[in-house]
Structures are given as C-alpha cells and as structure tokens.
C-alpha cells in the first residue's frame, strides 16, 4: 500500500450571515478567535471560482490547538443558496461534532445564544451522551459528553 501524503486537516469552513453572532456562539462553546481578516482580490476568486469576491473571515481554534473552524461572511458575490436549516439527512454538509466535558452546562450556555435542541439528549451505550443543536442561523452542531473512561 502506498502511504498517504495527507498531513492534516486544517479547518472546516462555514458560511454565515452574521460573523459576530457566530464568533460569540463558538467562543461560548470553547473555541478561541485566532483572527479576523478580509479576503479579496483576483487570487482569491481564482481559488474559489467565484471571480471578484470579498469575504470577511474569522478563524476559530479548539482548545487543543489542533482543529480550526473558518467562519466566512460573503460580501461579494451575494449568497446564492441557503442550506442552514436542512435536516440531518440532507446531502452535503451535515454537522460539526464537538466533545464537551459537561453537556448540560454547555446546552444552558449556548441556549443564551439562541441554540435549540434538535431532538433530545441521548445516551450511547456507556460511552457518550449525545445531542444535536441548531446554533446561530440554524447551523447544525453535534455535542458529545464522554462517560466514564471515554475521551
């Protein structure tokens, strides 16, 4: 077998309407704002295939420093589709899953930012308590609390 040349996954990108609301939500979840920037110019349009684009981004990083979430607010060209409220069985982006130490506390804190439980909190064997929530702008987020020795 040939060894993969993959080094790592750098980030997951999510397009949002309100960058400030999304940053506040993911900060409450426990991510840290690494930086904000405006991405524009001919080079950027060549990468995305959107041509003349202007996008404000915020890069969020997880506490362990290994994973990043890139939040993007497209100013130009205008957004052409909206999949934020698609059900969990829709094709395409499903959800991002985060592991938390206290699911009940996390749900209470994120509720202050408008998060709503999709179904219910369930127990998966003796390994996790799990749930899906709708975060800012209807984004689907998974939360998992390890039970016992699971981490």
N, C-alpha and C positions, 0 to 999 in steps of 0.2 A: 504494500500500500504506500502511496505517496503521502508524505507528511503535508498537512495543510500549511499554507503560507499566511493564514489568518493570524494576526497578532492579538487583537482585542476588538470589542465593540465599543466605540467611542461615545455614542449617545443615541437617544431616541428623540425624534422631533415631533412636536405637536403644534399645530397652528391654532391660535386663539384670537378672539376679538379684543379682549382686554388683557394686555400684558400685566398690568398692575394687579388685577384680581387673581390671575393665575400665579404670579410670583408670591403673593400673600398666601394663597392656598398651599402651595408646595413648600413654602417656608414653614407654615404651621405644621405640615406633615413631617418636617425634619430636614428637608434639603436646604442647602445654603446657596444664596445667589453668588455665583462666581463672577458674573459681569454682564453688562448690557452693552449692546452696540447696534449701529445702523449698518446694514449690509446692502450695498447698492453698487451699481456700476456694470459695465459691459461684461466683465469677467464673471460676475455673479449670475447674470442672465444666461451665460453660456453653460454654467454648471447645471442650472435647474431647467433650462429650456424655456424659461418664461420671458426671455428678452429683457426689456428695460424694466427692472424690478427695484423696489425699495422695500426692505423688510427690517423691522426692528426685532432684535432677538434678545433673549435673556437666557443665560446658561446657568442651570441649577446643578449642584453636585450633591451626591449622597454622603452621609457622614463618614463612610469608609473611604471616600475619595475615588472609588473605582467606577462609579456609574454617573452619567450625566443625562439631564433632560434639557433639550433645547426647545424653548418656547418661542414661537415666531408669530409676529403680527404683521400681516402683509398689507402694506400701504399702496403698493403699485406692483403689478396689476391688481385689480379688485378680486376678491374671493369669488370663485365661480360655483362652488358646491359646499354643502354643509352636511357632514355625517355625524355630528356630535351626539345626536340622540338616537342613533341606530341601535337596535337591540344586539345582545351579545352574540347572536348567530348571524350577523351581517358579515359579508365578505369585507376584507381589508383590515385596517387597524382594529384590534379588539379591545385591549386594555393594557395598562401598565400595572404590574403587581409589585407591591411594597411589603416588606416584612416589618412589623412593628412589635414593640415589647408589651404594649398594653392596648388592646383593640378597643375596649370600652372608652378609655380616656381619649384615644385618637378620634373615635367617632364623635365624641362630645365636642372636642376642639374644632374638628373640621365642620361640624354642624353649624358652628358660629360663622363659617364662611360659605354657608349655603349647601353643604354636602347632604345628600339624601341617600338613604339605604335603598338599593335596588330590590332586593328580595329580603332575606333575613340573614343573620349571623348563624353559621352552621359549624358543627364540629366534624372534622375529617379524621376519623379513627382517633388515635391518641397522639396525633402529630400536630394538628393546627386547628385554630378557629379561623374561619374564612368568611369574607363577605365582599360584595361589590357595592360601590357607591357611585353616584353621579356627582362629580365635583363641579368646579366652575364651568359654566357654559355647557353643562351636560356631559363633560368628559367622563368616560368610564374608567374607574380606578379599582383595582383589587387590593385588598388588605388581608394580611395573614399574620396571626399571632402564634408563634411556636409554643407547643405544650410540652411540658416535661423537658427531656433532653434534646428535643429537636431544635436545631438552629440553622 
